[in-house]
Amino acid sequence: MKRHGRYIGKDISGRKIYFARQDKISKIYDEALVFIYNVFNIRGAFLSDESSLSDFLGFKNRSKEMEKIVKKIKVLYGVDTSPLKEKPLVDMVSFILKRIG
C-alpha cells in the first residue's frame, strides 16, 4: 500500500484526500525554491515529493515549453537534465546539486 502524506479530509464523493508526502523534498527545499525562482521566476511554491517541471508549465504547447525549460536549465546550471524532465523535481534538483558540487 502506498504511504500518503497528511490526511486533509474527504472529497464530495467521500474519497479520502491526502497531501503528497514531502520527506525527500524537505531535505533540499531551499535549493528547490531557488531552482524554481531561477527557472520560472516564481517566488515561493508548494513542493512535494511528487512535484515536477510540468506542474509549472502552461497547458498549450507543453512539449515545446518543456524543451525551452530544459535548455534554460542547461544554460543556468551547465547540466543536461533532459533525461530527468519527467521525473520529480526532487530528483532533478538533487542531480544538479551533485553535478555542480
C-alpha positions in Angstrom: 0.0 0.0 0.0 1.3 3.4 -0.9 2.1 5.7 2.0 0.3 9.0 1.9 1.1 12.4 3.4 -1.2 14.2 5.9 -4.9 13.4 5.7 -6.9 16.6 4.9 -10.5 15.4 4.5 -12.8 13.9 2.0 -13.9 15.0 -1.4 -17.6 15.4 -2.5 -17.8 11.6 -3.3 -16.4 10.6 0.1 -12.9 9.6 -1.0 -10.1 10.5 1.4 -7.7 13.3 0.3 -4.1 13.5 1.4 -1.3 16.0 0.8 1.5 14.4 -1.1 4.5 13.5 1.0 7.4 15.9 1.5 10.0 13.7 3.0 12.5 13.9 0.2 11.9 17.5 -1.0 12.2 18.8 2.6 15.9 17.8 2.6 16.6 20.2 -0.3 13.7 22.5 0.0 15.6 25.8 0.0 17.7 24.7 -3.0 14.5 23.6 -4.8 12.9 27.0 -4.2 16.0 28.8 -5.6 15.7 26.5 -8.7 12.0 27.3 -9.2 12.9 31.0 -8.9 15.8 30.8 -11.4 13.9 28.7 -13.9 10.4 30.0 -13.7 10.8 33.4 -11.9 8.3 32.2 -9.2 9.0 33.2 -5.6 7.6 30.5 -3.3 5.8 27.4 -4.2 4.2 24.4 -2.6 6.5 21.5 -3.4 6.1 17.8 -2.6 8.0 14.6 -3.4 5.7 14.3 -6.5 6.2 17.9 -7.9 7.6 18.0 -11.4 8.6 20.6 -14.0 5.3 20.0 -15.8 3.5 21.4 -12.7 4.9 24.8 -13.7 4.1 24.7 -17.4 1.1 26.1 -19.2 -1.5 24.0 -20.9 -0.6 25.0 -24.5 2.5 23.7 -26.3 3.7 21.8 -23.2 6.3 19.8 -25.1 7.8 23.0 -26.7 7.7 24.7 -23.3 9.4 21.7 -21.7 12.2 21.8 -24.3 12.8 25.5 -23.6 12.9 24.9 -19.9 15.4 22.1 -20.3 17.6 24.4 -22.4 17.3 27.1 -19.8 18.4 24.8 -17.1 21.4 23.8 -19.2 22.4 27.4 -19.6 21.8 28.3 -15.9 23.5 25.2 -14.3 25.6 23.7 -17.1 23.8 20.4 -16.6 21.8 18.4 -19.2 18.6 17.4 -17.3 16.7 16.2 -20.4 16.7 12.5 -19.2 15.0 13.8 -16.0 12.4 16.1 -17.4 9.5 13.9 -16.5 10.9 12.9 -13.1 10.1 14.5 -9.8 11.8 17.9 -9.1 13.5 16.4 -6.1 15.4 14.0 -8.4 16.2 16.8 -10.8 17.4 19.3 -8.2 19.4 16.5 -6.4 21.0 15.6 -9.7 22.0 19.2 -10.4 23.4 19.7 -6.9 25.6 16.6 -7.3 26.9 17.8 -10.7 27.7 21.3 -9.7 29.0 20.4 -6.2 
